[in-house]
Amino acid sequence: MTALAIAPASDAADKTAETTRLNHLTSLKKVQEDLDKHTYLRGRYILLPNVSEGGTSTLLRSGHAAHYADMNCVGGYLDGDVSQHGAGNRRIVDGRDPSYGSRSIGLFQTSDNRRRDFATLGTSTTWVKWAEPTAEALRQGCLARESRLSQSVPQLPQIVVTALEVSNSSFLGPLRIELNPQFNALIGGRGTGKSTILEYLRWGLCDVNEVDISDGNRRSDLIAQTLTPLNATVDVHLLLNGVAHVVRRQSSDGSVALRIGAGAFEPCLARDICSLLPIQAYSQKQLSNVGVRLDELRRFVREPIRADLVELQRAFHDTAGAIRSAYSNLVAYRRLEAERLDDERSLRSLTEQSAAIRADLSGISETDRLILNSKPARDSEAETVRSIRVSVSRVRSALVTASDSLKSLRAEDSPNAEVRAAAEALTVVVTRIVGALSDQMNELEQCERSSGAIGNSLSGWQLNHDAFLEQYEAAKARSSTQQGKLDQVTMIEDRARETRERMADRQIKLDVFGDPVEVLANARATWCGLHERQTSLLAAQCVALTELSDGHIRALLAPGGVADLLEERLRASLTGANIRREKIKGVADRIGSAPIAAREAHKILDELEALVRNRDAVDRGALTGLAPTFVELGFSAADLQRVSDKITVDSWIELATTQIEDQPAFSYRLRENEYIPFANASAGQQATALLWALLNLKGPPLVIDQPEDDLDNQILLRVVEQIWRAKESRQLIFSSHNANVVVNGDADLVVCCDYRIVGEQAGGMIKSEGAIDLAPVRQDIASIMEGGKAAFRLRQDKYGF
């Protein structure tokens, strides 16, 4: 780029001569004509007139409309920033004022420095996107001002593919393409490798959508034919929020490795790549086929909230585990509680039997009778002592576990002094607590060895108890005439002692469970809350998709969602119960039509659980209040009895942990307030609506092979405007035969593919790559796109523009 300057005249005569030489420059067009006379300047400069808001030097001052309309300039500069322009001047520079020729220009903010301390230098800036700092790059920037000029800090996508590298290919040979973070366009004749490059990229990133699956194995065949025989590898370089990632895939076996930052390559699974490094990609004609594939359409709703849904899925998994554990514990708790109650009844019976036999003893002294009758109380004391000792052992074990856990807390080295200080303080606290726990464990150990405060107390009791046992045995010996009854008492008392020990052990286990009913209720409440969160996210995305498609697509979340999987599992659980299919479907439909499907499902699960828990009542036909929903849905008493027989702990848990996901329904807007099912729209209507939504979505790179398929030129012009905005928030990687997409869309990188052997149309290669402001790239665009340069000139001659 050449900078032009006119030296100041040294005296009045020189100034007059200089003015005379410049008198013929009465318009900017004449300035251009004068400059073009010099071969060293022609094509190497750009004129930027002053278009500031006020003053005598601006081209926007009164009376200069004709000068503005007649000029060849495509840009202008301002003293200061663009906020100075009023509404009228904004209309002029935006090309919306017919009196000024309806011509828009690119604006360059300047900060005219007039201070010695340079305080104002750089306060008003303009960002220009170019490949090389040339006058042509500035001109191209003005011609694509919406895309290449910015008066504020430009926004760039945060997830981008930076390069594609293929070690070798029988079709394209070795290749490496450095990609732009914004709009990349692959052009070339048919069969030159555009689609192949995109397929290599998608294969490297393990991308497969529903449309790919239904379209067969074309990509697999491509890899098998062009890469596998050469044992080639595909490396895809990405940048995720400033962190470099490289995915390497081997064509020999399809294995994948990932390198993050400066780390080493580590093996991983294809699904890991899809989750961490997602893209949205479509092959030729796929956009117009999406409408009949619901799963792919749903991806439009799910993709922007992928991270949230992944986190939700993890929460669902954890909560499902909590429900399984809580219900299993509840079942075990109920079993133990029932067994404890049985033991309690048995103990009451044994105690009364023992008392009755003792009361019937005759021919013994009153002293011996007192001794014999006090045996049950003494046995109860012995059981209490045993419980104390068991509790001591349990507490000591818990302290050992806590101490071991605390010992594992160690401060790691940190370069940050504050962090080191906090870690050292934690170490001091932990050391003190572990020491205290150690002392307590020693004290408990002494208790177990019958020493210490507790041990001393129990030692005294033990002496008294042993003395009583001697008295008891002596009293029994003196009552030999009642030996038969005493033996029976002994047998009953032994059974009572065993029952008390069993009750105590079961109570300890029951105490460990805490309140399993509350634990299960909390886990199930969390489960329902996750469903509501999921529904809220999907509903918001349905609204967003409708807005992003400019209303062409209407996405509505069906109230209640789909309970197909729940119906399937309920049917499997009731196999052999001879329950009519319509009744089971009625249960699923009740859930699916509920405003909050998960809560309705858990209401029905409560009824199933009640049927199982009260199986005896069900067998007696006492069904009142147990399963009102089932009764309302037509289940007879016999049906409910068979249901209670079939539902097991495992099947209930499986039903309770079945996710119910609300699903969106899609329609296409024909005109205001008139919609048809999206699948019934034409291929062009579907492709237009979907492309519109894709270009409005923020997210991962968007890869489309020939997006212009099924779109008419009138729509393409609107799509081009969307491309300008879209590439600020997501990377675009397109192949195209359409000049509107590449040129008017202002591709930031153009990759020109050609035949490896000219004339044979066999094999492909990359002929050139770069930005539109580079002359070789512009020449290749003119020769390749839509009939070549001759076709462009012919259209200009025919239509006059």
ZIGIZI-V738620 format. One record per pair of residues at least 24 apart in sequence whose ideal C-beta (glycine too) atoms are under 10 Angstrom apart, sorted by the first residue. I is the first residue (numbers start at 1). J is the second residue. Records with the same first field share a line. If there is no record, write none. Layout:
I->J + J
//
This chain:
1->44 + 45 + 46 + 132 + 133 + 134 + 135 + 136 + 137 + 138
2->35 + 38 + 40 + 41 + 43 + 44 + 45 + 46 + 134 + 135
3->45 + 135
4->31 + 35 + 41 + 45 + 47
26->67
27->66 + 67 + 70 + 71 + 72
28->59 + 67 + 68 + 70 + 71 + 72 + 73
29->67 + 70 + 71 + 72 + 73
30->70
31->71 + 72 + 73
32->71 + 72 + 73
33->72
41->135
43->134 + 135 + 136 + 139 + 775
44->134 + 135 + 136
45->135 + 136 + 138 + 139
46->73 + 74 + 75 + 106 + 134 + 135 + 136 + 137 + 138 + 139 + 140 + 141 + 142
47->71 + 72 + 73 + 74 + 75 + 76 + 135 + 139
48->73 + 74 + 75 + 76 + 77 + 78 + 105 + 106 + 107 + 108 + 110 + 138 + 142
49->73 + 75 + 76 + 77 + 105
50->76 + 77 + 78 + 79 + 110
51->75 + 76 + 77 + 78 + 79 + 82 + 85 + 89 + 92 + 93 + 105 + 107 + 108
52->76 + 77 + 78 + 79 + 80 + 84 + 85 + 89 + 110 + 112
53->78 + 79 + 80 + 82 + 83 + 84 + 85 + 86 + 88 + 89 + 90
54->79 + 84 + 86 + 89
55->79
58->89
59->92 + 93 + 100 + 105
60->85 + 86 + 88 + 89 + 92 + 93 + 100
64->100
65->92 + 97 + 98 + 99 + 100 + 101
66->99 + 100 + 101
67->100 + 101
68->92 + 93 + 97 + 99 + 100 + 101 + 103 + 105
69->97 + 98 + 99 + 100 + 101 + 102 + 103
70->101 + 103
71->101 + 103 + 105
73->103 + 105 + 106 + 139 + 142
74->103 + 104 + 105 + 106 + 138 + 139 + 140 + 141 + 142 + 143 + 145
75->104 + 105 + 106 + 107 + 108 + 126 + 128 + 138 + 139 + 141 + 142 + 143 + 145 + 149
76->105 + 106 + 107 + 108 + 142
77->106 + 107 + 108 + 109 + 110 + 112 + 126
78->107 + 108 + 109 + 110 + 112 + 124 + 126 + 151
79->109 + 110 + 111 + 112 + 124
80->109 + 110 + 111 + 112 + 120 + 123 + 124
81->107 + 109 + 110 + 111 + 123 + 124 + 125 + 126 + 151 + 152
82->107 + 108 + 109 + 124 + 126 + 151 + 152
83->109 + 124 + 151
84->109 + 124
93->145
94->145
104->142 + 143 + 145 + 146
105->142 + 143 + 145
106->138 + 139 + 140 + 141 + 142 + 143 + 144 + 145 + 146 + 148 + 149
107->142 + 145 + 149 + 151
108->138 + 141 + 142 + 149 + 151
109->149 + 151 + 152
124->151
125->150 + 151 + 152 + 153
126->150 + 151 + 152
127->151 + 152 + 153 + 154
128->154
129->154 + 180 + 182 + 746 + 748 + 771 + 773
130->771 + 772 + 773 + 774
131->180 + 748 + 749 + 770 + 771 + 772 + 773 + 774 + 777
132->770 + 771 + 773 + 774
134->773 + 774 + 775
135->773
136->772 + 773 + 774 + 775 + 778
137->771 + 772 + 773 + 774
138->773
139->773
140->746 + 771 + 772 + 773 + 774 + 778
141->746 + 773
143->743 + 746 + 772 + 773
144->724 + 743 + 744 + 745 + 746 + 747 + 748 + 772 + 773
145->724 + 746
146->720 + 721 + 723 + 724 + 725 + 746
147->182 + 183 + 720 + 721 + 723 + 724 + 725 + 727 + 728 + 744 + 745 + 746 + 747 + 748
148->724 + 746 + 748 + 771 + 772 + 773
150->728
154->182 + 728
155->727 + 728 + 729
156->180 + 181 + 182 + 239 + 727 + 728 + 729 + 731
157->181 + 182 + 239 + 698 + 699 + 700 + 701 + 702 + 726 + 727 + 728 + 729 + 730 + 731 + 732
158->239 + 240 + 241 + 242 + 698 + 699 + 700 + 729 + 730 + 731
159->238 + 239 + 240 + 241 + 245 + 277 + 278 + 279 + 698 + 699 + 700 + 701 + 730 + 731
160->184 + 237 + 238 + 239 + 240 + 700 + 701 + 730 + 731 + 733
161->201 + 204 + 205 + 236 + 237 + 238 + 239 + 245 + 247 + 277 + 279 + 700 + 701 + 703 + 731 + 733
162->236 + 237 + 238 + 239 + 244 + 245 + 246 + 731
163->235 + 236 + 237 + 238 + 239 + 246
164->197 + 198 + 200 + 201 + 204 + 205 + 234 + 235 + 236 + 237 + 733 + 751
165->200 + 204 + 233 + 234 + 235 + 236 + 237 + 246 + 248
166->196 + 197 + 200 + 201 + 204 + 226 + 227 + 230 + 232 + 233 + 234 + 235 + 236 + 251
167->227 + 230 + 231 + 232 + 233 + 234 + 235 + 248 + 250 + 251
168->226 + 227 + 229 + 230 + 231 + 232 + 233 + 251
169->193 + 196 + 197 + 200 + 222 + 223 + 225 + 226 + 227 + 230 + 232 + 234 + 251 + 763 + 764
170->225 + 226 + 227 + 228 + 229 + 230 + 232 + 763
171->196 + 200 + 222 + 225 + 226 + 227 + 756 + 762 + 763 + 764 + 765
172->196 + 197 + 200 + 226 + 227 + 753 + 756 + 763 + 764 + 765 + 766
173->230 + 756 + 763 + 764 + 765 + 766
174->230 + 232
175->200 + 751 + 764 + 765 + 766
176->235 + 237 + 766
177->201 + 733 + 749 + 751 + 766 + 769
178->237 + 749 + 751 + 769
179->236 + 237 + 238 + 701 + 731 + 733 + 748 + 749 + 751 + 769
180->727 + 731 + 732 + 733 + 747 + 748 + 749 + 750 + 751 + 769 + 770 + 771
181->239 + 701 + 727 + 730 + 731 + 732 + 748 + 749
182->723 + 724 + 726 + 727 + 728 + 729 + 730 + 731 + 732 + 746 + 747 + 748 + 749
183->702 + 723 + 724 + 726 + 727 + 730 + 731 + 732 + 733 + 734 + 741 + 742 + 745 + 746 + 747 + 748 + 749 + 750
184->701 + 703 + 727 + 731 + 732 + 733 + 734 + 735 + 747 + 748 + 749 + 750 + 751 + 769
185->723 + 732 + 733 + 734 + 735 + 736 + 738 + 741 + 742 + 743 + 745 + 746 + 747 + 748 + 749 + 750 + 751 + 752 + 772 + 781
186->705 + 706 + 733 + 734 + 735 + 736 + 742 + 747 + 749 + 750 + 751 + 752 + 753 + 766 + 769
187->734 + 735 + 736 + 737 + 738 + 739 + 741 + 742 + 743 + 747 + 750 + 751 + 752 + 753 + 754 + 767 + 777 + 780 + 781 + 784 + 785
188->735 + 736 + 737 + 751 + 752 + 753 + 754 + 755 + 764 + 765 + 766 + 767 + 780 + 784 + 785
189->737 + 753 + 754 + 755 + 761 + 764 + 784
190->737 + 761
191->753 + 755 + 761 + 762 + 763 + 764
192->752 + 753 + 754 + 755 + 756 + 761 + 763 + 764 + 765 + 766 + 767 + 784
193->226 + 735 + 751 + 753 + 754 + 755 + 756 + 763 + 764 + 765 + 766
194->284 + 705 + 706 + 734 + 735 + 736 + 737 + 751 + 752 + 753 + 764
195->222 + 283 + 284 + 705 + 706 + 735 + 753 + 764
196->222 + 226 + 705 + 735 + 753 + 764
197->705 + 733 + 735 + 751 + 753 + 764 + 766
198->281 + 282 + 283 + 284 + 703 + 704 + 705 + 706 + 733 + 734 + 735
199->223 + 226 + 281 + 283 + 703 + 705
200->226 + 227 + 232 + 234 + 236 + 249 + 251
201->234 + 236 + 279 + 281 + 701 + 703 + 733
202->234 + 236 + 279 + 281 + 282 + 283 + 703 + 705 + 733
203->227 + 234 + 236 + 249 + 251 + 254
204->233 + 234 + 235 + 236 + 237 + 246 + 247 + 248 + 249 + 251 + 256 + 273 + 277
205->234 + 236 + 238 + 247 + 249 + 256 + 270 + 273 + 274 + 277 + 278 + 279 + 281 + 700 + 701 + 703
206->236 + 247 + 249 + 254 + 256 + 268 + 269 + 270 + 271 + 272 + 273 + 274 + 275 + 277 + 278 + 279
207->270 + 273 + 274 + 277 + 278 + 279 + 280 + 281 + 700 + 701 + 703
208->270 + 274 + 281
209->279 + 280 + 281 + 282 + 283 + 286 + 290 + 293 + 295 + 296 + 299
210->286 + 289 + 290 + 293 + 294 + 295 + 296 + 297 + 298 + 299
211->281 + 282 + 283 + 285 + 286 + 287 + 289 + 290 + 292 + 293 + 295 + 296 + 299
212->281 + 282 + 283 + 286 + 296
213->293 + 295 + 296
214->286 + 289 + 292 + 293 + 295 + 296
215->283 + 285 + 286 + 289
218->283
219->283
220->254
223->249 + 251 + 254
224->251
226->251
227->251 + 252
228->252 + 253 + 254
233->257
235->259 + 265
236->273 + 277 + 279
238->276 + 277 + 279 + 700 + 701 + 731
239->731
240->276 + 277 + 700
245->273 + 276 + 277
247->272 + 273 + 276 + 277
249->273
274->306
275->306 + 307 + 310
277->700 + 701
278->303 + 306 + 307 + 699 + 700 + 701
279->303 + 699 + 700 + 701 + 702 + 703 + 730 + 731 + 733
280->694 + 697 + 699 + 700 + 701 + 702 + 703 + 704 + 730
281->700 + 701 + 702 + 703 + 704 + 705 + 733
282->687 + 690 + 691 + 694 + 702 + 703 + 704 + 705 + 706 + 707 + 709
283->703 + 704 + 705 + 706 + 735
284->704 + 705 + 706 + 707 + 709 + 735
285->683 + 687 + 705 + 706 + 709 + 710
286->687 + 690 + 704 + 705 + 706 + 709
287->683 + 684 + 686 + 687 + 688 + 689 + 690 + 691 + 694 + 704 + 705 + 706 + 707 + 709 + 710 + 711
288->681 + 682 + 683 + 684 + 685 + 686 + 687 + 688 + 690 + 691 + 709 + 710 + 711
289->683 + 686 + 687 + 710
290->666 + 678 + 679 + 683 + 686 + 687 + 689 + 690
291->553 + 666 + 668 + 677 + 678 + 679 + 680 + 681 + 682 + 683 + 685 + 686 + 687 + 689 + 690
292->678 + 679 + 680 + 683 + 686
293->679
294->663 + 664 + 665 + 666 + 678 + 679
295->663
296->690
297->545 + 553 + 555 + 664 + 665 + 666 + 678 + 679 + 686 + 690
298->538 + 541 + 555 + 661 + 663 + 664 + 666
300->541 + 542 + 544 + 545 + 548 + 549 + 553 + 555 + 664 + 666 + 690 + 693 + 694 + 697
301->537 + 538 + 539 + 540 + 541 + 542 + 544 + 545 + 555 + 557 + 663 + 664 + 666
302->537 + 538 + 541 + 661 + 664
303->541 + 545 + 694 + 697 + 699 + 700
304->537 + 540 + 541 + 544 + 545 + 548 + 697 + 698 + 699 + 700
305->534 + 537 + 538 + 540 + 541 + 544 + 699
306->699 + 700
308->533 + 534 + 537 + 538 + 541
309->534 + 537 + 538 + 541 + 661
311->533
312->530 + 531 + 533 + 534 + 537 + 659
313->530 + 534 + 659
315->526 + 527 + 529 + 530 + 533 + 534
316->526 + 527 + 530 + 531 + 534 + 657 + 659 + 661
317->657 + 659
318->523 + 526 + 530
319->522 + 523 + 524 + 525 + 526 + 527 + 528 + 529 + 530 + 657
320->523 + 527 + 530 + 653 + 654 + 656 + 657 + 658 + 659
321->523 + 657
322->519 + 520 + 522 + 523 + 524 + 526 + 527 + 657
323->519 + 520 + 522 + 523 + 524 + 526 + 527 + 652 + 653 + 656 + 657
324->523 + 649 + 650 + 653 + 654 + 656 + 657
325->516 + 519 + 520 + 523 + 653
326->513 + 516 + 517 + 518 + 519 + 520 + 521 + 522 + 523 + 524 + 653 + 656
327->516 + 519 + 520 + 523 + 524 + 605 + 609 + 649 + 650 + 652 + 653 + 656 + 657
328->516 + 520 + 649 + 650 + 653
329->512 + 513 + 514 + 516 + 517 + 519 + 520
330->513 + 515 + 516 + 517 + 518 + 519 + 520 + 521 + 609 + 613 + 649
331->516 + 612 + 613 + 649 + 652 + 653
332->509 + 510 + 513 + 516 + 649
333->509 + 510 + 512 + 513 + 514 + 515 + 516 + 517 + 519 + 520
334->516 + 517 + 613
335->506
336->505 + 506 + 507 + 509 + 510 + 513
337->506 + 507 + 510 + 513 + 516
339->502 + 503 + 506 + 510
340->502 + 503 + 504 + 505 + 506 + 507 + 509 + 510
341->503 + 506
342->499 + 502 + 503
343->498 + 499 + 500 + 501 + 502 + 503 + 504 + 506 + 507
344->499 + 500 + 503
345->499
346->495 + 496 + 498 + 499 + 502 + 503
347->495 + 496 + 497 + 498 + 499 + 500 + 502 + 503
348->496 + 499
349->492 + 495 + 496 + 499
350->376 + 491 + 492 + 493 + 494 + 495 + 496 + 497 + 498 + 499 + 500
351->376 + 380 + 492 + 493 + 496 + 499 + 500
352->492
353->488 + 489 + 492 + 493 + 495 + 496
354->379 + 488 + 489 + 490 + 491 + 492 + 493 + 495 + 496
355->489 + 492
356->489 + 492
357->482 + 484 + 485 + 486 + 488 + 489 + 492
358->482 + 485 + 486 + 489 + 492
360->482 + 485
361->479 + 481 + 482 + 485 + 486 + 489
362->479 + 481 + 482 + 485
363->479 + 480 + 481 + 482
364->475 + 476 + 478 + 479 + 480 + 481 + 482 + 486
365->475 + 478 + 479
367->471 + 475 + 478
368->471 + 472 + 474 + 475 + 476 + 477 + 478 + 479 + 482
369->475 + 479
370->471 + 475
371->468 + 471 + 472 + 473 + 474 + 475 + 476 + 478 + 479
372->471 + 472 + 475 + 476 + 479 + 482 + 486 + 489
374->468 + 471 + 472
375->468 + 469 + 472 + 475 + 476 + 489 + 490 + 493 + 496
376->489 + 492 + 493 + 496 + 497 + 500
378->464 + 465 + 468 + 469 + 472 + 493
379->465 + 493 + 494 + 496 + 497 + 500
380->496 + 497 + 500
381->461 + 464 + 465 + 468
382->461 + 462 + 465 + 468 + 469 + 497 + 500 + 501
383->496 + 497 + 499 + 500 + 501 + 503 + 504
384->461 + 500 + 504
385->457 + 458 + 461 + 462 + 465
386->497 + 500 + 501 + 504 + 505
387->500 + 501 + 504 + 505 + 507 + 508
388->447 + 454 + 457 + 458
389->447 + 448 + 450 + 454 + 455 + 458
390->501 + 504 + 505 + 508
391->444 + 447 + 504 + 508
392->443 + 444 + 445 + 446 + 447 + 448 + 454 + 455 + 458
393->444 + 445 + 447 + 448
394->444 + 508 + 511 + 512
395->440 + 441 + 444 + 447
396->440 + 441 + 442 + 443 + 444 + 445 + 447 + 448
397->441 + 444
398->441
399->436 + 437 + 438 + 440 + 441 + 444
400->437 + 438 + 441 + 444
402->433 + 434 + 437 + 441
403->430 + 433 + 434 + 435 + 436 + 437 + 438 + 440 + 441
404->434 + 437
405->430 + 434
406->430 + 431 + 433 + 434 + 437
407->431 + 434 + 437
409->433 + 434
520->609 + 656
521->602
523->656 + 657
524->598 + 599 + 602 + 605 + 606 + 656 + 657
525->599 + 602
527->598 + 599 + 601 + 602 + 656 + 657 + 659
528->596 + 597 + 598 + 599 + 600 + 601 + 602
529->598 + 599
530->598 + 659
531->561 + 596 + 597 + 598 + 599 + 601 + 602 + 659 + 660 + 661 + 662
532->596 + 597 + 598 + 599
534->561 + 598 + 659 + 660 + 661 + 662
535->559 + 560 + 561 + 595 + 596 + 597 + 598 + 660 + 661 + 662
536->662
537->662
538->661 + 662 + 663 + 664
539->662 + 664
541->664
542->662 + 664 + 665 + 666
544->693 + 696 + 697
545->664 + 666 + 689 + 690 + 693 + 696 + 697
546->664 + 666 + 667 + 669 + 693
547->693 + 696
548->689 + 692 + 693 + 694 + 695 + 696 + 697 + 698
549->666 + 668 + 669 + 688 + 689 + 690 + 691 + 692 + 693 + 694 + 695 + 696 + 697
550->669 + 688 + 689 + 692 + 693 + 696 + 718 + 722
551->669 + 672 + 675 + 689 + 692
552->667 + 668 + 669 + 670 + 678 + 681 + 685 + 686 + 688 + 689 + 690 + 691 + 692 + 693
553->664 + 666 + 667 + 668 + 669 + 675 + 678 + 681 + 685 + 686 + 689 + 690 + 692 + 693
554->664 + 665 + 666 + 667 + 668 + 669 + 675 + 678 + 689
555->664 + 665 + 666 + 667 + 678 + 693
556->664 + 665 + 666 + 667 + 675
557->662 + 663 + 664 + 665
558->592 + 593 + 597 + 662 + 663 + 664 + 665
559->592 + 593 + 594 + 595 + 596 + 597 + 662
560->589 + 590 + 591 + 592 + 593 + 594 + 595 + 596 + 597 + 598 + 600 + 660 + 662 + 663
561->591 + 592 + 593 + 594 + 596 + 597 + 598 + 659 + 660 + 661 + 662 + 663 + 664
562->588 + 591 + 592 + 597 + 660 + 661 + 662 + 663
563->587 + 588 + 589 + 590 + 591 + 592 + 593 + 594 + 597 + 598 + 600 + 601 + 658 + 660 + 661
564->588 + 592 + 660 + 663
565->655 + 658 + 659 + 660 + 661
566->591 + 592 + 597 + 601 + 604 + 605 + 654 + 655 + 658 + 659 + 660
567->591 + 592 + 658
568->658
569->651 + 654 + 655 + 657 + 658
570->601 + 604 + 605 + 608 + 643 + 647 + 651 + 654 + 655 + 658
572->651 + 654 + 655
573->608 + 643 + 646 + 647 + 648 + 650 + 651 + 652 + 654 + 655
574->639 + 642 + 643 + 645 + 646 + 647 + 651
575->646 + 651
576->642 + 645 + 646
577->639 + 641 + 642 + 643 + 644 + 645 + 646 + 647
578->638 + 639 + 642 + 646
579->635 + 636 + 638 + 639 + 640 + 642 + 643 + 646
580->634 + 635 + 639
582->633 + 634
583->630 + 633 + 634 + 635 + 636 + 639 + 643
584->633 + 635 + 643
585->633
586->629 + 630 + 632 + 633 + 634 + 635
587->629 + 630 + 633 + 635
588->660
589->633
590->629 + 630 + 632 + 633
591->629 + 660
592->660 + 662 + 663
594->660
596->660 + 662
597->660 + 661 + 662
598->658 + 659 + 660 + 661 + 662
600->629 + 660
601->655 + 656 + 658 + 659 + 660
602->655 + 656
603->628 + 629
604->629 + 630 + 633 + 655
605->647 + 652 + 653 + 655 + 656 + 658
606->656
607->631 + 635 + 640 + 643
608->640 + 643 + 644 + 646 + 647 + 651 + 652 + 655 + 656
609->647 + 649 + 652 + 655 + 656
610->644
611->635 + 640 + 641 + 643 + 644 + 645 + 646 + 647
612->643 + 644 + 645 + 646 + 647 + 648 + 649 + 651 + 652
613->644
614->644
615->641 + 644 + 645 + 647
616->644
617->644
618->642 + 643 + 644 + 645
619->644 + 645
682->710
683->709 + 710 + 711
684->709 + 710 + 711 + 712 + 715
685->710 + 715
686->710
687->711 + 715
688->712 + 715 + 716 + 718 + 719
691->715 + 716 + 719 + 722 + 723 + 726
692->718 + 719 + 722
693->722
694->722 + 726 + 730 + 732
695->719 + 720 + 721 + 722 + 723 + 724 + 725 + 726 + 727 + 729 + 730 + 732
696->722 + 725 + 726 + 729 + 730
697->726 + 729 + 730
698->726 + 728 + 729 + 730
699->729 + 730 + 731
700->730 + 731
701->730 + 731 + 732 + 733
702->726 + 727 + 730 + 731 + 732 + 733 + 734
703->731 + 732 + 733 + 734 + 735
704->732 + 733 + 734 + 735 + 736 + 741
705->733 + 734 + 735 + 736
706->734 + 735 + 736 + 737 + 738 + 741
707->732 + 734 + 735 + 736 + 738 + 741 + 745
708->734 + 736 + 737 + 738 + 739 + 740 + 741 + 742
709->736 + 737 + 738
711->738 + 740 + 741
713->738 + 740
716->740 + 741 + 744 + 745
717->744
719->744 + 745
720->744 + 745 + 746
721->745
723->747
736->785
737->784 + 785 + 786
738->785 + 786
739->781 + 782 + 784 + 785 + 786 + 787 + 791 + 792
740->785 + 786
741->785
742->772 + 781 + 784 + 785 + 786
743->772 + 778 + 781 + 782 + 785
746->771 + 772
747->771 + 772 + 777 + 781
748->772
749->777
750->774 + 777 + 778 + 780 + 781 + 784 + 785
751->777 + 780
752->776 + 777 + 779 + 780 + 781 + 783 + 784 + 785
753->780 + 784
754->780 + 783 + 784
//
